[in-house]
Amino acid sequence: MLNDKSVLITGGTGSFGKKFTEVVLSQYKPHRLIIFSRDELKQFEMSQQFHEDQHPSIRYFIGDVRDRDRLYRALDGVDIVVHAAALKQVPTAEYNPFETIKTNILGAANVIDAAIDRNVKRVVALSTDKAANPINLYGASKLCSDKLFVAGNSYAGGRPTRFSVVRYGNVVGSRGSVIPFFLNIRETGRLPITDERMTRFWITLEQGVGFVLKCLERMEGGEIFVPKIPSMRIVDLAKGIAPDCRLEIVGIRPGEKLHEVMVPEDDARNTLEYDDYFAILPPYHEWDSNAYKDRLGGRPCPDGFKYSSDTNTWWLTADELQQIIGQRI
């Protein structure tokens, strides 16, 4: 699918961007793979791993999704966009709300406008479980972004550009997440736990990249794709990383949930279930759910269904977590 295509990833120097680049360069032969991000140091460091001499298709573009003109230049001749740029730290978003809105919402609008006007064929935007029934600004900004990308299919009018969203849970080992935090402080002999009842969805970077690539193939436009992934209790996560550490309950933080939801009950009415994923269909679109079901299969979710980390039927064990993290344990 990506062979001989021009592909651009926003936020390309992040954890997802690096893994996406690694997978694409090893499994496909793109005409161009454009790493679009705003940090020249991170681009320099990434270019040491993926140098233009060994990978002649790669390009490094300095730019910010807030900069509409730069996006228009960067998307010239691009076929596929993966939108991964975001401000994603919950406390940072709460303390810098206007900056979060500029990147996560206005930046999304800029990507949509530039993609339509440059005749990009397909755009997949990365979302988060925190966008479902959000209680913090980061989640609310990503929900707004999701709505913009879904509506972008109608906004495109007669243009060929199609937009979809991929929503998944916590990424094992991503920068700024709980696993690297626990690994860094386990030598202290104690790990802070906000609430022993807390559960989360978990996915690896490899699984996330693979799911995005599959969604690029299957998308019609307007779907929010949700993978079926395991849940894990935070206390089991801590025991898997540092079984000898003492767990200290510190209380739930502002903007934090006990459990995360990826398909809320109200959205489940417009959701189709497949063997390994869900597809939340847009309530407003030129095609209806029955027509979509006839084309791509799937079965409607039952009344009252929700996909939540605490009622999930698939659970990750401490031993499985240790296998995933591997040498870092």
C-alpha positions as CSV (number, residue, x, y, z in Angstrom):
1,M,0.0,0.0,0.0
2,L,2.8,2.4,0.8
3,N,5.1,1.4,-2.0
4,D,5.9,4.3,-4.3
5,K,3.7,6.6,-2.2
6,S,4.7,9.8,-0.5
7,V,3.9,9.5,3.2
8,L,4.1,12.2,5.9
9,I,3.9,11.7,9.6
10,T,3.4,14.7,11.9
11,G,5.2,14.4,15.3
12,G,7.5,12.1,13.5
13,T,10.3,12.2,16.1
14,G,8.1,10.9,18.9
15,S,7.9,7.3,20.1
16,F,5.3,6.3,17.6
17,G,6.9,8.2,14.8
18,K,10.2,6.4,15.3
19,K,8.6,3.0,15.4
20,F,6.4,3.8,12.4
21,T,9.5,4.9,10.4
22,E,11.4,1.7,11.3
23,V,8.5,-0.5,10.2
24,V,7.8,1.4,7.0
25,L,11.4,1.5,5.9
26,S,11.8,-2.3,6.6
27,Q,8.5,-3.5,5.1
28,Y,7.7,-1.0,2.3
29,K,9.4,1.1,-0.4
30,P,7.9,4.5,-0.2
31,H,8.7,7.2,-2.7
32,R,9.1,9.6,0.2
33,L,8.8,9.3,3.9
34,I,8.6,12.8,5.5
35,I,9.3,13.3,9.2
36,F,7.5,16.5,10.1
37,S,8.2,17.9,13.6
38,R,9.3,21.1,15.3
39,D,12.4,20.0,17.2
40,E,15.7,20.1,15.2
41,L,17.7,18.3,17.9
42,K,15.3,15.3,17.8
43,Q,15.4,15.3,14.1
44,F,19.2,15.3,14.1
45,E,19.2,12.4,16.6
46,M,16.7,10.5,14.5
47,S,18.7,11.1,11.4
48,Q,21.6,9.2,13.0
49,Q,19.4,6.2,13.2
50,F,17.7,6.7,9.8
51,H,20.1,8.5,7.6
52,E,19.4,9.7,4.1
53,D,22.4,7.8,2.8
54,Q,21.0,4.5,3.9
55,H,17.3,5.5,3.3
56,P,17.1,7.8,0.3
57,S,13.3,8.1,0.6
58,I,13.4,9.8,4.0
59,R,13.1,13.5,4.4
60,Y,13.2,15.7,7.6
61,F,11.0,18.7,7.6
62,I,11.1,21.3,10.4
63,G,7.6,22.5,11.0
64,D,4.7,22.9,13.5
65,V,1.1,21.8,12.9
66,R,0.2,25.3,14.2
67,D,1.9,26.7,11.1
68,R,-0.7,26.4,8.3
69,D,1.6,27.7,5.6
70,R,4.4,25.2,6.4
71,L,1.8,22.4,6.3
72,Y,0.7,23.4,2.9
73,R,4.3,23.3,1.7
74,A,5.1,20.0,3.4
75,L,2.0,18.3,2.0
76,D,2.6,19.2,-1.6
77,G,2.6,15.9,-3.5
78,V,1.9,13.8,-0.4
79,D,-0.5,10.8,-0.7
80,I,-0.9,9.6,2.9
81,V,-0.7,11.5,6.2
82,V,-0.4,10.0,9.7
83,H,-1.1,12.7,12.3
84,A,0.7,11.9,15.5
85,A,1.7,15.4,16.7
86,A,0.1,16.4,20.0
87,L,0.7,17.8,23.4
88,K,-0.2,14.7,25.5
89,Q,0.9,15.2,29.1
90,V,-2.2,15.6,31.2
91,P,-0.7,18.0,33.9
92,T,1.0,20.0,31.2
93,A,-2.2,20.4,29.3
94,E,-4.0,21.6,32.5
95,Y,-1.3,24.2,33.2
96,N,-1.0,25.3,29.6
97,P,-4.5,25.0,28.2
98,F,-4.2,27.6,25.4
99,E,-1.1,25.9,24.1
100,T,-2.8,22.6,24.2
101,I,-5.7,23.9,22.2
102,K,-3.4,25.5,19.6
103,T,-1.7,22.2,18.9
104,N,-4.3,19.6,19.5
105,I,-7.4,21.3,18.0
106,L,-6.2,24.2,15.8
107,G,-3.3,22.1,14.6
108,A,-5.8,19.3,13.7
109,A,-7.8,21.9,11.7
110,N,-4.7,23.0,9.8
111,V,-3.8,19.4,8.9
112,I,-7.4,18.8,7.6
113,D,-7.4,22.0,5.5
114,A,-3.9,21.4,4.1
115,A,-4.7,17.7,3.3
116,I,-7.9,18.6,1.4
117,D,-6.3,21.5,-0.5
118,R,-3.3,19.4,-1.4
119,N,-5.4,16.4,-2.5
120,V,-3.9,14.0,0.0
121,K,-5.7,10.6,-0.4
122,R,-5.8,9.3,3.1
123,V,-5.3,10.7,6.6
124,V,-5.2,8.7,9.8
125,A,-5.1,10.7,13.1
126,L,-3.9,9.1,16.3
127,S,-6.2,9.6,19.3
128,T,-6.3,8.3,22.9
129,D,-8.6,6.5,25.3
130,K,-8.8,9.7,27.3
131,A,-10.8,11.2,24.4
132,A,-13.8,9.0,25.4
133,N,-15.9,10.7,28.1
134,P,-13.0,13.1,28.8
135,I,-12.5,14.6,32.3
136,N,-9.2,16.5,31.5
137,L,-8.3,19.0,28.9
138,Y,-6.0,16.7,27.0
139,G,-8.8,14.2,26.6
140,A,-11.3,17.0,25.7
141,S,-8.9,18.4,23.1
142,K,-8.4,15.0,21.5
143,L,-12.1,14.4,21.4
144,C,-12.5,17.7,19.6
145,S,-9.7,16.7,17.2
146,D,-11.5,13.4,16.6
147,K,-14.7,15.2,15.7
148,L,-12.8,17.5,13.3
149,F,-11.2,14.6,11.5
150,V,-14.5,12.7,11.2
151,A,-16.3,15.8,9.9
152,G,-13.4,16.4,7.5
153,N,-14.9,13.7,5.2
154,S,-17.9,15.9,4.6
155,Y,-15.8,19.1,4.7
156,A,-13.8,17.7,1.8
157,G,-16.8,18.0,-0.5
158,G,-15.9,16.5,-3.9
159,R,-12.2,16.2,-3.1
160,P,-10.7,12.7,-2.8
161,T,-9.3,13.1,0.8
162,R,-10.6,10.7,3.4
163,F,-10.0,10.9,7.1
164,S,-10.2,8.3,9.9
165,V,-9.1,8.1,13.5
166,V,-7.3,5.4,15.5
167,R,-7.9,5.4,19.2
168,Y,-6.0,3.1,21.6
169,G,-4.8,3.0,25.2
170,N,-1.5,3.4,27.0
171,V,1.6,2.5,25.0
172,V,4.1,0.2,26.8
173,G,7.3,2.2,27.3
174,S,6.4,5.4,25.5
175,R,8.1,8.5,26.6
176,G,6.6,10.1,29.7
177,S,4.4,7.1,30.5
178,V,4.2,5.1,33.8
179,I,6.4,2.2,32.8
180,P,9.6,4.2,32.2
181,F,8.8,6.2,35.4
182,F,8.5,3.0,37.5
183,L,11.7,1.6,35.9
184,N,13.6,4.8,36.8
185,I,12.5,4.9,40.5
186,R,12.4,1.2,41.4
187,E,15.8,1.4,43.0
188,T,14.3,3.6,45.7
189,G,12.4,0.5,47.0
190,R,9.0,2.1,46.7
191,L,6.5,2.8,43.8
192,P,3.7,5.4,44.2
193,I,0.2,4.0,43.2
194,T,-2.6,6.4,42.8
195,D,-5.4,3.9,43.5
196,E,-5.1,0.1,43.8
197,R,-8.4,-0.4,41.9
198,M,-7.1,1.5,38.8
199,T,-7.0,-0.3,35.4
200,R,-5.7,0.7,32.0
201,F,-5.6,-0.6,28.4
202,W,-2.1,-1.5,27.1
203,I,-0.6,-1.8,23.7
204,T,2.9,-2.0,22.4
205,L,4.4,0.4,19.9
206,E,4.7,-2.4,17.4
207,Q,1.1,-3.3,17.8
208,G,0.0,0.4,17.5
209,V,2.0,0.9,14.3
210,G,0.6,-2.4,12.8
211,F,-2.9,-1.4,13.7
212,V,-2.5,2.1,12.0
213,L,-1.2,0.4,8.8
214,K,-4.1,-2.0,8.8
215,C,-6.6,0.9,9.3
216,L,-5.0,2.8,6.4
217,E,-5.9,-0.1,4.2
218,R,-9.5,-0.8,5.5
219,M,-10.7,2.8,6.0
220,E,-13.6,4.2,4.1
221,G,-13.5,7.6,5.9
222,G,-15.1,8.7,9.1
223,E,-14.4,5.7,11.3
224,I,-12.8,5.8,14.7
225,F,-11.0,2.5,14.9
226,V,-10.4,0.9,18.3
227,P,-8.2,-2.2,18.7
228,K,-9.1,-5.1,21.0
229,I,-6.2,-5.0,23.5
230,P,-5.6,-6.3,27.1
231,S,-6.2,-4.5,30.3
232,M,-4.0,-4.5,33.4
233,R,-4.4,-3.4,37.0
234,I,-1.8,-0.8,37.9
235,V,-0.8,-2.8,41.0
236,D,-0.1,-5.8,38.8
237,L,1.9,-3.5,36.5
238,A,4.0,-2.3,39.4
239,K,4.5,-5.9,40.7
240,G,5.6,-7.0,37.3
241,I,8.2,-4.2,37.0
242,A,9.5,-4.2,40.6
243,P,8.2,-7.2,42.6
244,D,10.3,-6.4,45.6
245,C,9.2,-2.7,45.9
246,R,6.8,-1.5,48.5
247,L,3.6,0.0,46.9
248,E,2.6,3.3,48.4
249,I,-1.0,4.5,47.7
250,V,-0.8,8.3,47.1
251,G,-4.4,9.0,45.9
252,I,-5.9,9.6,42.5
253,R,-4.6,12.7,40.7
254,P,-6.7,15.6,39.3
255,G,-7.9,14.7,35.8
256,E,-7.3,11.0,36.3
257,K,-9.9,8.2,36.0
258,L,-10.1,4.9,37.8
259,H,-10.8,3.1,34.5
260,E,-10.5,4.1,30.9
261,V,-13.2,3.7,28.2
262,M,-12.5,3.4,24.5
263,V,-16.1,2.8,23.2
264,P,-18.5,4.7,25.4
265,E,-22.0,3.3,25.8
266,D,-23.6,6.1,23.8
267,D,-21.1,5.6,20.9
268,A,-21.7,1.8,20.9
269,R,-25.0,2.4,19.2
270,N,-23.0,3.4,16.1
271,T,-20.3,0.8,16.5
272,L,-19.5,-2.4,14.6
273,E,-17.5,-5.2,16.2
274,Y,-14.9,-7.3,14.4
275,D,-12.7,-10.1,15.5
276,D,-9.8,-7.8,16.6
277,Y,-11.2,-4.3,16.6
278,F,-14.2,-2.0,16.8
279,A,-15.2,0.7,14.3
280,I,-17.2,3.6,15.7
281,L,-19.1,5.0,12.7
282,P,-20.0,8.7,12.3
283,P,-23.6,9.6,13.0
284,Y,-23.6,12.2,10.2
285,H,-22.2,10.9,6.9
286,E,-23.2,10.2,3.3
287,W,-23.3,6.5,4.1
288,D,-25.2,4.7,6.9
289,S,-24.1,1.9,9.2
290,N,-26.1,-0.7,7.4
291,A,-24.4,0.1,4.1
292,Y,-21.0,0.1,5.8
293,K,-21.8,-3.3,7.4
294,D,-22.8,-4.8,4.0
295,R,-19.5,-3.7,2.5
296,L,-17.1,-4.6,5.3
297,G,-19.0,-6.9,7.6
298,G,-19.0,-6.6,11.3
299,R,-21.8,-7.0,13.9
300,P,-23.6,-4.2,15.8
301,C,-22.7,-3.9,19.5
302,P,-25.5,-4.9,21.8
303,D,-27.5,-2.3,23.6
304,G,-25.8,-1.1,26.8
305,F,-22.3,-2.2,25.6
306,K,-19.2,-0.3,26.4
307,Y,-15.5,-1.2,26.0
308,S,-13.9,-0.3,29.3
309,S,-10.6,-1.3,30.9
310,D,-12.3,-2.7,34.0
311,T,-14.9,-4.9,32.2
312,N,-12.5,-6.1,29.5
313,T,-12.3,-9.9,29.0
314,W,-8.6,-9.8,28.1
315,W,-6.1,-9.2,30.9
316,L,-2.3,-8.8,30.8
317,T,-0.4,-10.7,33.5
318,A,2.8,-9.6,35.2
319,D,4.7,-12.4,33.4
320,E,3.4,-11.3,30.0
321,L,4.4,-7.7,30.9
322,Q,7.9,-8.8,31.7
323,Q,8.1,-10.6,28.4
324,I,7.0,-7.4,26.5
325,I,9.5,-5.1,28.3
326,G,12.2,-7.8,28.0
327,Q,15.7,-6.7,28.8
328,R,14.6,-3.6,30.7
329,I,13.2,-5.6,33.6
